[in-house]
Amino acid sequence: MKLAKRVSTLTPSTTLEITAKAKELKDAGHDVIGLGAGEPDFNTPEHILDAAKKAMDEGLTKYTPSGGLPALKKEIISKLEKDQKLSYKPSEVIVCTGAKHALYTLFQVILDKEDEVIIPTPYWVSYPEQVKLAEGVPVYVEGKEENQFKITPSQLKAAITSKTKALILNSPSNPTGMIYSKQELQELGQVCLDHDVLIVSDEIYEKLLYDGNEHVSIAQLSPELKNMTIIINGVSKSHSMTGWRIGYAVGNASIISAMTNLASHSTSNPTSIAQYATIAAYSGSQEDVEVMRQAFEERLNIIFEKLNQIPGFHCIKPQGAFYLFPNASEAATMAGFDDVDGLVKALLEEEKVALVPGSGFGADNYVRLSYATSLDQLEKAIERIARYMEKVT
Ligand code: PLP
């Protein structure tokens, strides 16, 4: 069967691929340590599970409005009011089947053929594919390591053309864990306002910040920036709810309305019981969110030091999310490989440690390690990587 052209260059998500490969080895009896996962290793908090069970018991298992339950939209609006001092109407909110689906739907409704979307590198793996699926063109701008993997206003300005439709900002970032400061956001935002470029602000790691850093949304910085920004967020990472598939987009009412129309013909609505669970996630205590954040910060502080001691691995300290993104090109050369992909493959085959190669994030010299796994496993993984480097050098 001849497939449609639009999927001919579509590649599977590198992160899901490596997770699947690690699982395969594990199922075959190998003691694999998977550091590829993009999800918290904690169970969903109890009161959220209870709300879902209650919804099932009460028969709340039917279709909901396509854009999400009004009661959930209300909670999302309260959350944005409380956390970001931003005020939105229900017509400016859509609940989707995860933040990933919110982004997918957004690109479908804003992009025409050959419209350009500026994607800073290193990027989250799905951005380019989603832009291409909407017939858009990803335009990459390099976030250099010496600038903490962030792009500058002059780089942004240089990348803008008459076809530029949007800029994607992901702060805190997957895979680098870096965050843009208020001033950096202000400056990048000004360039977008000057050139009429929509800002897609993916804030899914908002609650995972370390060293006392606080989240700033670019939409908070002025009414003009609020009008020019679509915020993407969800409960996957903050409330350890990856499998529930609830995310959302917030912003310009006509964009949200088009997204809601599209969703009505694609998913109909996000799962009803997951929406009730999310109402509980936002209306209930946020204590678990903080407990998980603290656990991530403790792990980060321990393994960051250890990783940097391994010959050939050089890492700058992330400020958020749950990933380390070391430059491993020297380690690859020391181990006799032409590229980091070769090193990643060898570490999986010989030491049974699964890392994600940076190539999937548009940064070939790097690897991504997720610390969303127990400290015990993390320390063991670091020992295995160190042992491997000792063996091959
Ligand atoms: N955006 C970024 C940067 C992510 O890392 C992820 C998940 O890995 C998502 C969006 C999607 O999250 P969700 O589970 O809500 O679809």
Residues whose N, C-alpha, C, O or C-beta is under 5 A from the ligand:
A	BS01	PLP	G38 G98 A99 K100 H101 W124 N170 N174 D202 I204 G234 S236 T242 I246 G247
